[in-house]
Amino acid sequence: MTVAAPVVAAVLPADVDDPRRPSGGNVYDRRVLAGWDGVHEIAAAGSWPHPSTADRAALAASLGSLPDGAAVLLDGLVAGGVPEVVVAEAARLRLVVLVHLPLADETGADPALAERERTVLRAAAAVVATSAWSARRLAERHGLTDVPVVTPGADPAPPAPGSGGGALLCVGSVTPTKGHDLLVGALAEVASPSWTCRLVGPLDRAPGHVSLVRRALDGHGLADRVRLEGPLTGAALDEAYASADLLVLPSRAEAFGMVVLEALARGIPVLATDVGGVREALGTAASGEVPGLLVTPDAREIAVGLRRWLDDAALRARLRRLAHERRETVPGWETPSAALAAILAQVRP
């Protein structure tokens, strides 16, 4: 069921629906907006947060065409890097910026983005974070306090049947932030012959890093056991989850880790690096136990976790049981959609 839109417009990256470039941020934006009626979407073309002059001008024109007092939800990836566009409209429009990961926390990001983002967020009528970790990070980086948190949901899905435990799945764009190089280094240290690994995610966001990962796979002799598949969506992504025994998330930074929720919605245990909001996404089962393994973002530590999973049948059974318990408490998308609507309804210029 949809509700009347609490916003007049929503500013989203133009690739929000591109099946070749899925991302957690895009999924969050699209699924939250699906719960509202009557939103005017502004698709911001460009390479954000570093748009061209023309893309910056197009965004300025789109905002400038909105009526005075209009409520506008802006994805932080678009808004955070262009204070010269956003701040100019802050007194006229009710601007609400949705922050997934602070811009300067992306691995290899331009440090100057921190100051640009700070200027935008301090001018906005409201800032919303998608995890408690992100809210704390915004307080540390930008001095913002009392930032409301609206965490993601996940679509209901049938339990994954699982197999012998060796079907590993990693879902995420192949970039330095997501740590695929760490995972490949870890897999090279796991002698067990029983595992295979599927790397699912866009390959065009960091071509240099993709080349590094391919070279590492070839150098370690893993190319026949690790499939670099590119992006999957819809039924193909559902199939990848259904055939998985363990989700592996080797990120160096992560605002929340939506793929963790997507795995848990299917009762799939998780091995993840304990960074950002991942522990928050993983949560606990009814017993208070964690439905997965958390390690530091280091290849050797990830390898230790993988060996524990592969070598200990009792551990696998326990984590599967906990993941199935956690599955019962994973929220649907109607929960964050309603929560964000309530925040937006109260915003004033």
Buried (B, 14 or more C-beta within 10 A) or exposed (E): EEEEBBBBBBBBBBBBBBEEBBBBBBBBBBBBBEBBEEBBBBBBBBEBBEBEEEBBEBBBEBBEEBEEEBBBBBBBBBBBBBBEBBBBBBEBBBBBBBBBBBBBBBBEBEEEBBEBBBBBBBBBBBBBBBBBBBBBBBBEBBEBEEBBBBBBBBEEBEBBEBEEBBBBBBBBBBBBBBBBBBBBBBBBBBEEEEBBBBBBBBBEBBEEBBEBBBEBBEEBEBEEBBEBBBBBBEEEBBEBBBBBBBBBBBBBBBBBBBBBBBBBBBBBBBBBBBBBBBBBBBBBBEEEBBBBBBBEBBBEBBBBBBBBBBEEEEBBEBBBBBBBBBBEEBBBBBBBBBBBBEBBEEBEE
